[in-house]
Amino acid sequence: MRNFKVRERAVRLWVRLRERCRGDAGMVTSEYAMGIVAAVGFALLLYEVVTSGQVKAELQAIVKRALSARM
């Protein structure tokens, strides 16, 4: 009899845990689409900044200094 009660409590606990984990905690398709659009927009902005004349010249200067450093 005691074994049955322990098993019954374990089953109830498992059911509650499973129901909590099944909650709709993820994003829906429209949220994924908005996230992708935002990421692409940020990537384009970053690309424009990095490829601008002044930033490009600074990055090239950093690379030249690094390659010409004495070891």
Beta strands, then each sheet from edge to edge (+ up, - down):
end
